[in-house]
Amino acid sequence: MTIAVTGATGDLGGRVARELASRGVQQRLIVRNPTMAPRLPGAEVAVAEYEDSEAMAKALDGVGTLFLVSGREDPDRISLHRKAIQGARLAGIERIVYTSFMGAAPHATFPFAQDHSATEVAIRAAGISLTSMRNSLYADVAPHFVGTDGVIRAPAGHGRLAWVARADVARLAAVLLVEPGHEGQIYDVSGPHAIDLQETARILTKVTRHAITYQAESLAEARASRAGNPDWLVEGWIGSYLMLDTGEGSVTSHTIEHLTGRRPMTLSEFLAAEPESFAHLVG
């Protein structure tokens, strides 16, 4: 039965679609703009947006398994997810593999992790089998934590996290989508080592050959340095750092290696493999 992939015009969804294509899997790419969809063997394209349940149901007709990439950051993202899930229910989707977040829980320090927890609940409540990928922060975004002055500023204390590359997450997603035995499972998904932001800055300094440092902020300093942005977004950003300080983001799992047979990349290995990820720091 065909597998549907959302977010195929984005980085993670696109990588998953290419992984499935390399395996000869028949898939349907659910996109908002069909002209942006990747052209892959065995892939057809359907147009739908998360907020349109009827369009989602039509786009997912005849599909058994859905790879649901979490929607764009939004003050009411959970509503978008619920509408997409409603569309999946109407289409008769049997299982959703969802890109959740490390430490997803109703009272998580990171506000967006609360959204992910609510989405997991909504999938189960719809009568759809859930396979949840609770991903750590993506190594791909680590270079974007650096300010224009070469400083990573965050209220993260000495908290650690195991950066995980989207490439490794995509490899895992392909396994979860096509191989049996993952129904109803929740997986913590991380890189191989947990490091703090000071070590992150040291690694970025080495690869960029520019001095990059980490400066721990107080909550007041963090809010002041991000003033001018919507409150919900500021609290989300700050929460992503506070979860490191509380230890919620420090989990290191062996999920990727255990299920794919290959160890995920460290932050250093990822940066060496994808130097375009930090090109803006050396330009």
SVG drawing of the C-alpha trace seen along z (x, -y; Angstrom):
<svg xmlns="http://www.w3.org/2000/svg" viewBox="-14 -45 54 52">
<polyline fill="none" stroke="black" stroke-width="0.4" points="0.0,0.0 1.2,-3.5 2.9,-5.6 2.2,-9.3 4.8,-11.8 4.0,-15.4 6.6,-18.2 8.3,-16.7 9.2,-20.3 11.1,-20.8 14.4,-19.5 13.3,-16.5 10.3,-15.4 12.4,-15.7 15.1,-13.5 12.5,-10.9 10.9,-10.9 14.3,-10.3 15.1,-7.5 11.8,-5.8 12.4,-6.3 15.8,-4.6 14.0,-1.6 11.5,-1.4 8.6,-2.4 5.4,-3.7 4.6,-7.0 2.4,-10.0 3.9,-13.4 1.4,-15.7 2.4,-19.3 0.9,-22.8 2.7,-23.8 3.0,-21.0 5.6,-22.8 8.0,-22.5 7.6,-18.8 10.6,-16.6 10.4,-14.4 11.1,-10.9 10.5,-7.4 7.4,-5.8 6.1,-9.1 2.9,-10.8 1.9,-14.3 -1.3,-15.4 -2.1,-18.9 -3.5,-19.6 -2.8,-21.9 -3.0,-20.8 -5.8,-23.2 -8.1,-21.7 -9.3,-18.4 -11.4,-17.6 -8.5,-18.2 -6.2,-16.1 -8.8,-13.3 -8.9,-13.4 -5.2,-13.5 -4.7,-10.6 -7.4,-8.3 -6.1,-4.8 -3.0,-5.4 -2.3,-3.1 0.6,-4.9 1.3,-8.6 4.6,-10.3 3.4,-13.5 6.0,-16.2 5.1,-18.6 3.6,-21.9 5.3,-25.3 5.7,-27.1 2.4,-28.8 0.7,-30.0 -2.1,-27.4 -0.1,-24.7 -2.0,-22.0 -5.2,-23.1 -3.5,-22.6 -2.3,-19.2 -5.7,-18.2 -7.3,-19.2 -4.6,-17.2 -5.3,-14.2 -9.0,-14.5 -8.3,-14.3 -6.2,-11.2 -9.0,-9.6 -11.6,-10.4 -9.2,-8.8 -8.9,-5.6 -5.2,-6.0 -4.1,-3.1 -0.8,-4.4 0.9,-7.8 4.7,-8.1 5.0,-11.5 8.0,-13.8 7.5,-14.6 10.1,-16.1 12.4,-14.9 10.6,-15.1 7.2,-15.7 4.8,-16.0 1.8,-18.1 4.0,-20.1 7.3,-20.1 9.5,-23.1 9.7,-23.6 6.2,-25.0 6.4,-23.4 7.1,-20.0 3.7,-20.4 2.2,-20.8 3.9,-17.6 2.5,-15.8 -1.0,-17.0 -0.5,-15.9 0.4,-12.4 -2.7,-12.3 -4.8,-13.5 -3.5,-10.7 -4.4,-8.0 -7.8,-9.6 -8.5,-9.4 -8.1,-5.7 -4.9,-5.7 -1.8,-3.7 1.0,-6.1 4.7,-5.7 6.3,-8.7 9.8,-9.9 10.8,-12.1 13.7,-13.9 16.4,-15.9 17.4,-19.3 18.6,-19.0 22.4,-19.4 21.4,-21.2 20.2,-24.2 23.2,-24.4 25.1,-26.9 22.0,-29.2 22.2,-29.5 25.2,-31.7 24.6,-35.5 26.1,-37.9 28.8,-38.6 29.9,-35.0 28.2,-34.4 25.6,-31.7 23.5,-33.4 21.0,-31.2 19.6,-30.6 20.8,-27.0 23.3,-26.9 25.6,-23.9 22.8,-21.7 23.6,-19.1 21.9,-17.8 22.7,-15.1 22.4,-17.0 20.9,-14.7 21.3,-15.2 18.2,-15.3 19.9,-12.8 20.0,-10.2 16.4,-11.0 15.4,-10.4 17.1,-7.1 15.3,-6.0 12.0,-7.3 12.3,-5.1 12.8,-2.1 9.8,-2.9 7.6,-3.5 8.4,-0.3 9.4,2.3 6.9,4.1 6.8,4.0 6.8,0.3 3.1,-0.2 2.3,-1.9 5.9,-2.7 7.5,-5.9 11.2,-6.3 13.7,-8.8 15.8,-9.9 19.2,-11.5 22.8,-11.8 25.4,-9.6 26.8,-12.1 25.3,-14.8 27.4,-18.0 26.8,-21.5 26.6,-24.7 30.2,-25.6 31.4,-22.4 29.0,-23.2 30.7,-26.6 34.2,-25.0 33.2,-22.5 31.8,-25.4 34.9,-27.4 37.0,-24.5 35.1,-24.0 34.4,-27.7 37.9,-28.9 36.1,-31.9 35.9,-32.4 32.5,-31.3 31.7,-31.4 28.8,-30.6 27.4,-33.1 24.9,-31.9 22.0,-34.3 19.6,-34.9 15.9,-34.8 15.6,-38.5 18.6,-38.8 17.1,-36.2 13.8,-38.0 15.5,-41.4 17.8,-40.0 14.8,-38.7 12.5,-41.6 10.5,-42.7 9.4,-39.2 5.9,-37.8 5.7,-36.7 4.7,-33.1 7.7,-32.7 10.1,-34.3 8.8,-31.9 9.2,-29.0 12.8,-29.9 13.6,-30.4 11.9,-27.2 14.1,-25.3 17.2,-26.4 15.6,-26.0 14.9,-22.4 18.7,-21.9 19.2,-23.5 16.6,-21.2 18.0,-18.1 14.9,-17.4 16.9,-17.7 19.9,-15.6 18.7,-12.2 21.0,-10.1 19.4,-7.1 20.6,-4.2 17.5,-4.1 19.0,-5.1 21.9,-2.6 19.7,0.2 17.1,-0.1 19.1,-1.2 22.4,0.7 24.5,-2.5 25.5,-4.9 24.2,-8.5 26.7,-11.3 28.2,-13.4 27.9,-17.2 31.5,-17.3 30.8,-14.5 27.6,-16.2 29.4,-19.5 32.1,-17.8 29.5,-15.9 27.3,-19.0 29.5,-22.1 26.7,-24.1 25.0,-24.1 27.5,-26.6 28.4,-28.5 26.7,-31.7 29.2,-31.7 32.3,-31.8 31.0,-34.0"/>
</svg>
